[in-house]
């Protein structure tokens, strides 16, 4: 299984799947110390999977 990642100029473009999970009016989100932002859980889409399979795996 290979993640979909493409060089684009000096950047790397990757296809990612995010999961929106809301419970009791609260949104599940991740952060890491020192990065200064929050993000939705998820991960890189592989060449041989669909978005639902990727979300389940992540």
C-alpha positions in Angstrom: 0.0 0.0 0.0 1.5 3.4 -1.1 0.2 6.7 0.2 -0.7 9.2 -2.5 2.0 11.9 -2.3 3.2 14.0 -5.2 6.0 16.6 -5.4 4.6 20.0 -6.4 7.3 22.6 -6.9 9.1 22.8 -3.5 6.1 21.3 -1.7 4.7 17.8 -1.2 1.0 17.3 -2.1 -0.8 14.4 -0.3 -4.3 13.2 -0.5 -5.7 12.9 3.1 -9.0 11.8 4.6 -10.3 13.6 7.7 -12.9 12.3 10.1 -15.5 14.6 11.7 -16.7 13.3 15.0 -19.2 15.3 17.1 -20.5 14.0 20.4 -22.6 16.0 22.9 -21.9 19.2 20.8 -18.1 18.7 21.1 -15.8 18.3 18.1 -13.0 15.8 18.3 -9.7 17.4 17.2 -6.0 16.8 17.7 -3.0 19.1 18.4 0.6 18.7 19.3 2.7 20.8 21.6 4.3 23.8 19.8 2.5 23.5 16.4 0.0 26.3 17.1 -3.1 24.7 15.5 -5.7 22.0 15.8 -6.6 19.4 13.1 -9.1 16.7 12.5 -8.1 13.0 13.0 -7.4 11.2 9.7 -4.5 10.2 7.5 -3.1 9.7 4.1 -5.2 7.9 1.4 -3.4 4.9 -0.1 -3.5 4.2 -3.9 -5.5 1.0 -3.4 -8.3 2.2 -1.0 -11.4 4.4 -1.0 -12.0 7.2 1.5 -14.2 5.1 3.8 -11.6 2.4 4.1 -9.0 5.0 4.9 -11.2 6.6 7.5 -11.8 3.3 9.2 -8.1 2.4 9.2 -7.2 5.8 10.7 
